Amino acid sequence: MEKLTSFGYEQENGYIHYIKCQLMTIDESIKYLLSRISPKHDNKIIIVDSINDYFQNNCELQILYMLNGSVKIRKFGYSGEFIFNIIN
């Protein structure tokens, strides 16, 4: 398994656009989560058909920005997911 973090964005059509970047901890990702951004990258954007497909990408940490404003986070090796609702 690749030791990477992925940042994905849910689209209106149900697709997910995401990038993979270097592995980070949840603590290191907080600055991105709070602003709903991903790190600067030179990687290509990957497009998958669904949320389920996104969470099959085998990255160590997977962050998904949802259209409803919440953020879903899954960590490889743990069952379930964290769901954050950012309140301004």
The first five atom37 places (N, CA, C, CB, O) and aatype in JSON, in Angstrom:
{
  "aatype": [12, 6, 11, 10, 16, 15, 13, 7, 18, 6, 5, 6, 2, 7, 18, 9, 8, 18, 9, 11, 4, 5, 10, 12, 16, 9, 3, 6, 15, 9, 11, 18, 10, 10, 15, 1, 9, 15, 14, 11, 8, 3, 2, 11, 9, 9, 9, 19, 3, 15, 9, 2, 3, 18, 13, 5, 2, 2, 4, 6, 10, 5, 9, 10, 18, 12, 10, 2, 7, 15, 19, 11, 9, 1, 11, 13, 7, 18, 15, 7, 6, 13, 9, 13, 2, 9, 9, 2],
  "atom_mask": [
    [1, 1, 1, 1, 1],
    [1, 1, 1, 1, 1],
    [1, 1, 1, 1, 1],
    [1, 1, 1, 1, 1],
    [1, 1, 1, 1, 1],
    [1, 1, 1, 1, 1],
    [1, 1, 1, 1, 1],
    [1, 1, 1, 0, 1],
    [1, 1, 1, 1, 1],
    [1, 1, 1, 1, 1],
    [1, 1, 1, 1, 1],
    [1, 1, 1, 1, 1],
    [1, 1, 1, 1, 1],
    [1, 1, 1, 0, 1],
    [1, 1, 1, 1, 1],
    [1, 1, 1, 1, 1],
    [1, 1, 1, 1, 1],
    [1, 1, 1, 1, 1],
    [1, 1, 1, 1, 1],
    [1, 1, 1, 1, 1],
    [1, 1, 1, 1, 1],
    [1, 1, 1, 1, 1],
    [1, 1, 1, 1, 1],
    [1, 1, 1, 1, 1],
    [1, 1, 1, 1, 1],
    [1, 1, 1, 1, 1],
    [1, 1, 1, 1, 1],
    [1, 1, 1, 1, 1],
    [1, 1, 1, 1, 1],
    [1, 1, 1, 1, 1],
    [1, 1, 1, 1, 1],
    [1, 1, 1, 1, 1],
    [1, 1, 1, 1, 1],
    [1, 1, 1, 1, 1],
    [1, 1, 1, 1, 1],
    [1, 1, 1, 1, 1],
    [1, 1, 1, 1, 1],
    [1, 1, 1, 1, 1],
    [1, 1, 1, 1, 1],
    [1, 1, 1, 1, 1],
    [1, 1, 1, 1, 1],
    [1, 1, 1, 1, 1],
    [1, 1, 1, 1, 1],
    [1, 1, 1, 1, 1],
    [1, 1, 1, 1, 1],
    [1, 1, 1, 1, 1],
    [1, 1, 1, 1, 1],
    [1, 1, 1, 1, 1],
    [1, 1, 1, 1, 1],
    [1, 1, 1, 1, 1],
    [1, 1, 1, 1, 1],
    [1, 1, 1, 1, 1],
    [1, 1, 1, 1, 1],
    [1, 1, 1, 1, 1],
    [1, 1, 1, 1, 1],
    [1, 1, 1, 1, 1],
    [1, 1, 1, 1, 1],
    [1, 1, 1, 1, 1],
    [1, 1, 1, 1, 1],
    [1, 1, 1, 1, 1],
    [1, 1, 1, 1, 1],
    [1, 1, 1, 1, 1],
    [1, 1, 1, 1, 1],
    [1, 1, 1, 1, 1],
    [1, 1, 1, 1, 1],
    [1, 1, 1, 1, 1],
    [1, 1, 1, 1, 1],
    [1, 1, 1, 1, 1],
    [1, 1, 1, 0, 1],
    [1, 1, 1, 1, 1],
    [1, 1, 1, 1, 1],
    [1, 1, 1, 1, 1],
    [1, 1, 1, 1, 1],
    [1, 1, 1, 1, 1],
    [1, 1, 1, 1, 1],
    [1, 1, 1, 1, 1],
    [1, 1, 1, 0, 1],
    [1, 1, 1, 1, 1],
    [1, 1, 1, 1, 1],
    [1, 1, 1, 0, 1],
    [1, 1, 1, 1, 1],
    [1, 1, 1, 1, 1],
    [1, 1, 1, 1, 1],
    [1, 1, 1, 1, 1],
    [1, 1, 1, 1, 1],
    [1, 1, 1, 1, 1],
    [1, 1, 1, 1, 1],
    [1, 1, 1, 1, 1]
  ],
  "atom_positions": [
    [[0.83, -1.19, 0.0], [0.0, 0.0, 0.0], [0.87, 1.25, 0.0], [-0.94, 0.0, 1.21], [1.89, 1.32, 0.7]],
    [[0.47, 2.22, -0.78], [1.17, 3.5, -0.81], [0.94, 4.24, 0.49], [0.71, 4.35, -2.02], [-0.16, 4.21, 1.05]],
    [[1.95, 4.9, 0.96], [1.81, 5.72, 2.17], [1.56, 7.17, 1.73], [3.1, 5.62, 3.08], [2.47, 8.0, 1.73]],
    [[0.31, 7.44, 1.36], [-0.07, 8.75, 0.84], [-1.33, 9.24, 1.54], [-0.29, 8.69, -0.68], [-2.03, 8.48, 2.21]],
    [[-1.61, 10.51, 1.36], [-2.87, 11.12, 1.78], [-3.59, 11.56, 0.52], [-2.64, 12.33, 2.76], [-2.97, 12.05, -0.42]],
    [[-4.92, 11.39, 0.5], [-5.7, 11.9, -0.64], [-6.68, 12.96, -0.15], [-6.45, 10.74, -1.36], [-7.24, 12.87, 0.94]],
    [[-6.88, 13.97, -1.0], [-7.85, 15.04, -0.76], [-8.83, 15.01, -1.91], [-7.15, 16.45, -0.62], [-8.45, 15.2, -3.06]],
    [[-10.11, 14.78, -1.61], [-11.12, 14.69, -2.65], [-12.23, 15.71, -2.47], [0.0, 0.0, 0.0], [-12.48, 16.2, -1.36]],
    [[-12.88, 16.02, -3.59], [-13.99, 16.98, -3.59], [-15.18, 16.34, -4.29], [-13.58, 18.31, -4.3], [-15.09, 15.93, -5.45]],
    [[-16.3, 16.26, -3.58], [-17.54, 15.75, -4.18], [-18.04, 16.76, -5.21], [-18.63, 15.48, -3.08], [-18.02, 17.96, -4.97]],
    [[-18.5, 16.25, -6.35], [-19.01, 17.1, -7.42], [-20.54, 16.98, -7.5], [-18.36, 16.72, -8.79], [-21.11, 16.02, -6.99]],
    [[-21.17, 17.94, -8.13], [-22.64, 17.93, -8.3], [-23.14, 16.67, -8.98], [-23.07, 19.15, -9.1], [-24.23, 16.18, -8.68]],
    [[-22.35, 16.13, -9.91], [-22.77, 14.94, -10.67], [-22.46, 13.63, -9.94], [-22.09, 14.93, -12.03], [-22.67, 12.55, -10.5]],
    [[-21.97, 13.71, -8.7], [-21.67, 12.53, -7.91], [-20.24, 12.03, -8.05], [0.0, 0.0, 0.0], [-19.79, 11.19, -7.26]],
    [[-19.51, 12.54, -9.04], [-18.12, 12.14, -9.2], [-17.28, 12.75, -8.07], [-17.58, 12.58, -10.59], [-17.7, 13.7, -7.41]],
    [[-16.11, 12.19, -7.86], [-15.16, 12.72, -6.91], [-13.88, 13.05, -7.66], [-14.89, 11.71, -5.74], [-13.35, 12.2, -8.38]],
    [[-13.39, 14.27, -7.5], [-12.1, 14.69, -8.06], [-11.13, 14.71, -6.89], [-12.19, 16.11, -8.79], [-11.41, 15.32, -5.86]],
    [[-9.97, 14.05, -7.05], [-9.03, 14.04, -5.95], [-7.58, 14.01, -6.4], [-9.3, 12.87, -5.07], [-7.26, 13.7, -7.55]],
    [[-6.72, 14.33, -5.45], [-5.27, 14.26, -5.67], [-4.67, 13.41, -4.56], [-4.61, 15.69, -5.71], [-5.26, 13.25, -3.49]],
    [[-3.49, 12.89, -4.82], [-2.72, 12.18, -3.81], [-1.48, 13.02, -3.52], [-2.33, 10.73, -4.28], [-0.89, 13.61, -4.42]],
    [[-1.09, 13.06, -2.25], [0.11, 13.8, -1.86], [0.83, 13.02, -0.76], [-0.25, 15.24, -1.37], [0.4, 11.94, -0.37]],
    [[1.91, 13.59, -0.27], [2.7, 12.9, 0.75], [1.84, 12.6, 1.97], [3.91, 13.73, 1.16], [0.88, 13.31, 2.26]],
    [[2.19, 11.55, 2.67], [1.47, 11.14, 3.87], [1.54, 12.21, 4.93], [2.02, 9.82, 4.4], [2.61, 12.77, 5.19]],
    [[0.4, 12.51, 5.55], [0.37, 13.43, 6.67], [-0.5, 12.85, 7.77], [-0.16, 14.81, 6.24], [-1.32, 11.96, 7.54]],
    [[-0.32, 13.35, 8.95], [-1.16, 12.95, 10.06], [-2.43, 13.8, 10.04], [-0.41, 13.1, 11.43], [-2.51, 14.78, 9.3]],
    [[-3.4, 13.42, 10.84], [-4.61, 14.24, 10.94], [-4.24, 15.62, 11.48], [-5.67, 13.55, 11.86], [-4.78, 16.62, 11.01]],
    [[-3.33, 15.67, 12.45], [-2.9, 16.97, 12.99], [-2.3, 17.86, 11.9], [-1.88, 16.77, 14.11], [-2.58, 19.06, 11.85]],
    [[-1.49, 17.27, 11.03], [-0.87, 18.04, 9.95], [-1.9, 18.49, 8.91], [0.22, 17.22, 9.27], [-1.7, 19.51, 8.24]],
    [[-2.99, 17.76, 8.78], [-4.01, 18.09, 7.77], [-5.02, 19.13, 8.25], [-4.74, 16.84, 7.36], [-5.79, 19.64, 7.45]],
    [[-5.03, 19.44, 9.55], [-6.03, 20.37, 10.1], [-6.04, 21.71, 9.38], [-5.77, 20.6, 11.59], [-7.11, 22.25, 9.11]],
    [[-4.86, 22.25, 9.06], [-4.84, 23.57, 8.4], [-5.54, 23.52, 7.04], [-3.38, 24.05, 8.23], [-6.09, 24.53, 6.6]],
    [[-5.52, 22.38, 6.38], [-6.22, 22.22, 5.1], [-7.71, 22.01, 5.34], [-5.63, 21.04, 4.3], [-8.55, 22.57, 4.63]],
    [[-8.04, 21.2, 6.34], [-9.44, 20.91, 6.64], [-10.23, 22.17, 6.96], [-9.54, 19.94, 7.8], [-11.35, 22.36, 6.49]],
    [[-9.64, 23.03, 7.76], [-10.34, 24.24, 8.2], [-10.65, 25.17, 7.04], [-9.52, 24.96, 9.23], [-11.62, 25.92, 7.1]],
    [[-9.84, 25.14, 5.99], [-10.05, 26.01, 4.83], [-10.64, 25.26, 3.64], [-8.75, 26.65, 4.42], [-10.89, 25.86, 2.59]],
    [[-10.87, 23.95, 3.79], [-11.41, 23.1, 2.71], [-10.54, 23.17, 1.46], [-12.85, 23.53, 2.37], [-11.05, 23.27, 0.34]],
    [[-9.23, 23.12, 1.65], [-8.3, 23.15, 0.53], [-7.43, 21.9, 0.57], [-7.42, 24.42, 0.57], [-7.48, 21.12, 1.52]],
    [[-6.66, 21.7, -0.48], [-5.68, 20.62, -0.51], [-4.29, 21.25, -0.65], [-5.97, 19.6, -1.69], [-4.18, 22.4, -1.09]],
    [[-3.25, 20.52, -0.3], [-1.9, 21.07, -0.44], [-1.58, 21.36, -1.9], [-0.86, 20.09, 0.14], [-2.15, 20.76, -2.81]],
    [[-0.67, 22.29, -2.12], [-0.2, 22.54, -3.49], [0.44, 21.27, -4.0], [0.81, 23.74, -3.54], [1.12, 20.56, -3.26]],
    [[0.22, 20.98, -5.27], [0.7, 19.71, -5.81], [0.94, 19.82, -7.3], [-0.31, 18.58, -5.52], [0.42, 20.71, -7.98]],
    [[1.74, 18.91, -7.8], [1.99, 18.79, -9.23], [1.37, 17.52, -9.78], [3.49, 18.82, -9.52], [1.59, 17.16, -10.94]],
    [[0.6, 16.85, -8.95], [-0.02, 15.58, -9.36], [-1.25, 15.83, -10.21], [-0.39, 14.74, -8.14], [-1.88, 16.88, -10.11]],
    [[-1.58, 14.87, -11.03], [-2.79, 14.99, -11.84], [-4.01, 14.77, -10.97], [-2.77, 14.0, -13.01], [-3.95, 14.08, -9.95]],
    [[-5.11, 15.36, -11.37], [-6.38, 15.15, -10.68], [-6.97, 13.83, -11.16], [-7.37, 16.34, -10.93], [-7.05, 13.58, -12.36]],
    [[-7.36, 13.0, -10.22], [-7.97, 11.71, -10.53], [-9.47, 11.86, -10.35], [-7.39, 10.56, -9.6], [-9.92, 12.49, -9.4]],
    [[-10.24, 11.29, -11.26], [-11.69, 11.37, -11.21], [-12.25, 9.96, -11.09], [-12.27, 12.1, -12.45], [-11.92, 9.08, -11.88]],
    [[-13.12, 9.76, -10.08], [-13.8, 8.48, -9.92], [-15.3, 8.72, -9.9], [-13.33, 7.76, -8.61], [-15.77, 9.84, -9.71]],
    [[-16.06, 7.64, -10.1], [-17.5, 7.74, -10.28], [-18.31, 7.95, -9.01], [-17.98, 6.52, -10.93], [-19.44, 8.43, -9.08]],
    [[-17.75, 7.62, -7.84], [-18.57, 7.67, -6.63], [-17.72, 7.8, -5.38], [-19.44, 6.42, -6.53], [-16.5, 7.64, -5.42]],
    [[-18.39, 8.11, -4.28], [-17.73, 8.18, -2.99], [-17.13, 6.83, -2.64], [-18.71, 8.64, -1.89], [-16.0, 6.76, -2.13]],
    [[-17.85, 5.77, -2.89], [-17.35, 4.43, -2.6], [-16.05, 4.16, -3.37], [-18.41, 3.37, -2.97], [-15.1, 3.61, -2.81]],
    [[-16.01, 4.54, -4.65], [-14.79, 4.37, -5.44], [-13.63, 5.18, -4.87], [-15.04, 4.77, -6.91], [-12.49, 4.73, -4.85]],
    [[-13.93, 6.38, -4.4], [-12.89, 7.22, -3.8], [-12.26, 6.53, -2.59], [-13.46, 8.59, -3.39], [-11.04, 6.5, -2.46]],
    [[-13.09, 5.98, -1.73], [-12.57, 5.37, -0.52], [-11.92, 4.01, -0.78], [-13.68, 5.22, 0.48], [-11.49, 3.35, 0.17]],
    [[-11.83, 3.59, -2.02], [-11.1, 2.38, -2.39], [-9.69, 2.7, -2.91], [-11.88, 1.59, -3.46], [-9.01, 1.81, -3.4]],
    [[-9.25, 3.96, -2.81], [-7.98, 4.36, -3.42], [-6.74, 3.95, -2.63], [-7.97, 5.84, -3.6], [-5.62, 4.22, -3.07]],
    [[-6.91, 3.3, -1.49], [-5.81, 2.7, -0.72], [-4.78, 3.68, -0.17], [-5.11, 1.73, -1.57], [-3.66, 3.27, 0.16]],
    [[-5.11, 4.94, -0.06], [-4.21, 5.87, 0.61], [-4.32, 5.65, 2.12], [-4.54, 7.34, 0.23], [-5.35, 5.17, 2.61]],
    [[-3.29, 5.99, 2.84], [-3.27, 5.82, 4.29], [-4.32, 6.72, 4.97], [-1.87, 6.14, 4.84], [-5.0, 6.28, 5.9]],
    [[-4.43, 7.96, 4.51], [-5.4, 8.91, 5.04], [-6.18, 9.47, 3.87], [-4.69, 10.05, 5.86], [-5.6, 9.95, 2.9]],
    [[-7.52, 9.41, 3.97], [-8.39, 9.89, 2.88], [-9.31, 10.97, 3.43], [-9.23, 8.72, 2.27], [-10.03, 10.76, 4.39]],
    [[-9.26, 12.13, 2.8], [-10.06, 13.28, 3.21], [-10.99, 13.63, 2.06], [-9.16, 14.51, 3.61], [-10.54, 13.8, 0.93]],
    [[-12.28, 13.74, 2.36], [-13.26, 14.04, 1.32], [-14.13, 15.21, 1.74], [-14.14, 12.81, 1.02], [-14.84, 15.14, 2.75]],
    [[-14.06, 16.29, 0.96], [-14.9, 17.46, 1.18], [-16.24, 17.23, 0.5], [-14.21, 18.76, 0.65], [-16.3, 17.08, -0.72]],
    [[-17.3, 17.21, 1.29], [-18.65, 16.94, 0.79], [-19.35, 18.24, 0.4], [-19.47, 16.18, 1.84], [-19.03, 19.31, 0.91]],
    [[-20.31, 18.13, -0.51], [-21.06, 19.31, -0.96], [-21.86, 19.94, 0.18], [-22.0, 18.93, -2.09], [-22.1, 21.15, 0.16]],
    [[-22.28, 19.14, 1.16], [-23.1, 19.68, 2.25], [-22.26, 20.43, 3.3], [-23.86, 18.56, 2.92], [-22.79, 20.88, 4.31]],
    [[-20.95, 20.55, 3.06], [-20.07, 21.28, 3.97], [-19.33, 20.41, 4.96], [0.0, 0.0, 0.0], [-18.41, 20.89, 5.62]],
    [[-19.7, 19.16, 5.07], [-19.0, 18.27, 6.0], [-17.74, 17.71, 5.34], [-19.92, 17.12, 6.45], [-17.55, 17.81, 4.13]],
    [[-16.89, 17.13, 6.17], [-15.65, 16.52, 5.7], [-15.61, 15.1, 6.26], [-14.38, 17.36, 6.15], [-15.73, 14.9, 7.47]],
    [[-15.45, 14.12, 5.37], [-15.33, 12.73, 5.8], [-13.86, 12.34, 5.75], [-16.18, 11.78, 4.9], [-13.15, 12.65, 4.79]],
    [[-13.41, 11.66, 6.8], [-12.02, 11.24, 6.87], [-11.97, 9.76, 7.23], [-11.23, 12.09, 7.9], [-12.62, 9.31, 8.17]],
    [[-11.19, 9.02, 6.48], [-10.95, 7.61, 6.79], [-9.45, 7.38, 6.89], [-11.59, 6.68, 5.72], [-8.67, 7.95, 6.13]],
    [[-9.08, 6.54, 7.84], [-7.68, 6.17, 8.01], [-7.56, 4.68, 7.78], [-7.15, 6.55, 9.43], [-8.33, 3.89, 8.32]],
    [[-6.59, 4.3, 6.96], [-6.4, 2.9, 6.61], [-6.2, 2.07, 7.87], [-5.2, 2.74, 5.65], [-5.46, 2.46, 8.77]],
    [[-6.86, 0.93, 7.93], [-6.71, 0.03, 9.06], [-7.73, 0.25, 10.17], [0.0, 0.0, 0.0], [-7.77, -0.53, 11.12]],
    [[-8.55, 1.29, 10.06], [-9.58, 1.57, 11.04], [-10.94, 1.41, 10.39], [-9.41, 2.98, 11.64], [-11.12, 1.8, 9.23]],
    [[-11.89, 0.86, 11.11], [-13.24, 0.77, 10.55], [-13.98, 2.07, 10.85], [-14.02, -0.46, 11.13], [-13.73, 2.71, 11.87]],
    [[-14.87, 2.44, 9.97], [-15.63, 3.66, 10.15], [-14.91, 4.88, 9.62], [0.0, 0.0, 0.0], [-13.86, 4.79, 8.98]],
    [[-15.51, 6.04, 9.9], [-14.95, 7.29, 9.41], [-15.25, 8.4, 10.39], [-15.51, 7.64, 8.02], [-16.18, 8.32, 11.18]],
    [[-14.43, 9.44, 10.34], [-14.68, 10.66, 11.08], [-15.49, 11.57, 10.17], [-13.35, 11.34, 11.56], [-15.23, 11.62, 8.97]],
    [[-16.45, 12.29, 10.72], [-17.18, 13.29, 9.95], [-17.08, 14.61, 10.71], [-18.67, 12.87, 9.72], [-17.49, 14.71, 11.86]],
    [[-16.53, 15.61, 10.03], [-16.39, 16.93, 10.6], [-17.38, 17.88, 9.93], [-14.95, 17.44, 10.46], [-17.57, 17.84, 8.72]],
    [[-18.0, 18.72, 10.75], [-18.8, 19.8, 10.23], [-18.11, 21.08, 10.67], [-20.3, 19.73, 10.74], [-18.1, 21.42, 11.85]],
    [[-17.55, 21.79, 9.71], [-16.83, 23.02, 10.02], [-17.85, 24.13, 10.24], [-15.83, 23.4, 8.87], [-18.66, 24.42, 9.36]],
    [[-17.8, 24.75, 11.42], [-18.72, 25.84, 11.75], [-17.91, 27.13, 11.83], [-19.48, 25.56, 13.1], [-16.96, 27.23, 12.6]],
    [[-18.32, 28.1, 11.03], [-17.59, 29.39, 11.03], [-18.07, 30.28, 12.15], [-17.76, 30.12, 9.68], [-17.58, 31.39, 12.31]]
  ]
}
